[in-house]
């Protein structure tokens, strides 16, 4: 479970997990930070920056395959768990700690 005991970390409740359909992503504005939350079919939940580091594509609209995200603009691929590019030299994505609480709501930690 996420805790706010770390210096400068805030925990945000983004609402029910069901607002992110299985196998898709959704964009959220958390404070002033645009974030994309993903729910691949493996049952995990991931969060990254909302825009691709290559050309600024809207990552929440990308395709999911396991832990791989494919940007909708130029098909650049990223590992959702690490943010690292897969098969190209693009900059890594910023990733955020995210969990689903016992109440079924998405909890996101932002610095």
C-alpha positions in Angstrom: 0.0 0.0 0.0 1.2 3.5 -0.7 2.0 5.8 2.2 2.7 9.5 2.2 5.5 9.2 4.7 8.1 9.8 2.1 9.1 13.5 1.9 7.1 15.4 -0.7 4.9 12.6 -1.8 1.2 13.1 -2.1 -1.4 10.3 -2.5 -4.3 11.0 -4.8 -7.6 9.0 -5.0 -8.5 8.9 -8.7 -11.8 7.0 -8.2 -13.0 3.6 -9.1 -10.8 1.2 -11.1 -13.8 0.5 -13.4 -13.3 3.9 -15.0 -10.3 2.5 -16.8 -11.6 -0.4 -18.9 -9.6 -3.6 -18.9 -7.0 -3.5 -21.7 -7.1 0.3 -22.0 -5.7 3.5 -20.6 -7.2 6.8 -19.4 -5.8 10.2 -19.0 -6.1 12.1 -15.7 -5.1 15.6 -14.6 -3.7 15.1 -11.1 -3.1 18.5 -9.6 -1.2 20.1 -12.5 0.4 16.9 -13.7 -1.1 15.0 -16.7 -1.0 11.3 -16.0 -2.0 8.2 -18.0 -3.3 5.2 -16.0 -3.3 1.8 -17.7 -5.1 -1.5 -16.9 -3.7 -4.3 -19.0 -5.3 -7.7 -19.1 -2.7 -9.1 -16.7 -4.6 -7.5 -13.8 -2.0 -4.9 -12.9 -2.4 -1.1 -12.9 0.3 1.2 -14.2 0.8 5.0 -14.4 3.1 7.0 -16.6 3.4 10.6 -17.9 0.5 11.3 -20.2 2.5 12.3 -23.3 5.1 10.3 -25.3 8.7 11.5 -25.0 9.1 11.1 -28.8 6.5 13.4 -30.3 4.0 14.1 -27.5 1.5 11.5 -28.5 -1.4 10.9 -26.1 -0.3 7.7 -24.4 -3.7 6.8 -22.8 -4.9 6.2 -26.4 -2.1 3.7 -27.1 -2.3 -0.1 -27.5 -1.5 -2.4 -24.6 0.1 -5.8 -24.9 1.1 -7.3 -21.5 3.4 -4.8 -19.9 4.1 -3.0 -23.3 2.5 0.2 -24.3 2.5 1.3 -28.0 2.3 5.1 -28.6 -0.6 5.9 -31.0 1.3 8.4 -33.1 4.5 6.5 -34.2 4.2 3.1 -32.7 7.1 3.6 -30.3 7.0 1.0 -27.6 7.6 1.3 -23.8 7.7 -1.0 -20.8 4.9 0.1 -18.5 6.6 -1.1 -15.3 9.9 0.7 -16.0 9.1 3.4 -18.6 12.0 2.2 -20.6 11.8 2.3 -24.4 11.6 -1.1 -26.2 13.5 -1.4 -29.5 14.3 2.3 -30.0 16.5 5.1 -28.5 13.7 7.4 -27.3 13.8 8.8 -23.7 12.2 6.7 -21.0 8.7 7.6 -19.7 8.3 8.9 -16.1 6.4 6.2 -14.2 4.4 6.7 -11.0 3.5 4.4 -8.1 -0.1 3.3 -8.3 -2.2 0.7 -6.5 -5.9 -0.2 -6.2 -7.1 0.2 -2.6 -9.3 -2.2 -0.7 -12.3 0.0 -1.7 -11.5 -0.6 -5.4 -10.2 3.0 -6.0 -7.0 3.9 -7.8 -4.4 5.5 -5.5 -1.6 7.4 -7.3 1.6 8.8 -5.6 3.1 11.9 -7.0 6.2 13.7 -5.8 
